[in-house]
C-alpha cells in the first residue's frame, strides 16, 4: 500500500506586496526557496555564500516595522515582508565611492574625500536600530570621523554588509562602507608579515608550484 506524504502546514504571508502561501516551520529564505519563488531559486546562502538578504517586516496585529535578515526570521502567518534590495535601485551614493588607498595621503583626509557625507551624521540612531546584528553603527561612524579607525573596525567584525544601515540613513551615509574603508586602510598601512611577503614574491617570480 502506497503511503501518501503529509503536506506541510502553510502560512499566509505578504512578500513585496504580493500574498503568498509558504511552508511554515522554516526561515523565510528557506520557505521562499521551497515555494519555487524565482527570486530565490539560487539563493546564495543555499550555495554556501551569505547573500545578506535584508528585510523589513511587520507582524500580524503590530504596527511597528522591524528590520531583520531573512535567514534568521521564522515564517509566521500574517507577516508582511519587504525585500528592499529587490524593489529599489542601488543607492546613488554607493556608486560614487570609488577609491584607491594611497600611502602618501593621510588616511583621515582620504576618508573625508571619499565619504564627505560621513561628517553629516545627525546621530538619529536609525542605523543602529536597523542593524540585525546588534552593531552600534552610529558609534562606528563617530569613531571613523575621529580617525579612530582600529576601534571603528573592531565594532564591525560581525557586519554582513546587508545595507540596512544604508537604507535607514537620512543623510545618505553608507556606514558599513565607511568602516570597511577604515579596516582596509588600517591593513594597508601595516607592514606585511615576512612569510606573506615571501610568498607573494615567489608568486610574482612564477616559482610557486601548484599541484592539482
Buried (B, 14 or more C-beta within 10 A) or exposed (E): EEEEEEEEEBBBBBBBEEEBEBBBEBBBBBBBBEBEBEBBEEBEBBEEEEBBBBBBBBBEEEEEEBBBBBBEBEBEBEBBBBBBBEEEEEBEBEEEBEEEBEEEEEBBEBBBEBBEBBEEBEEEEBBBBBBBBEBBBBBBBBBBBEBBBEBBBBBBEEBBBBBBBBBBBEBEBBBBBBBBBBBBBBEEEEEEEEEEEEEEEEEEEEEEEEEE
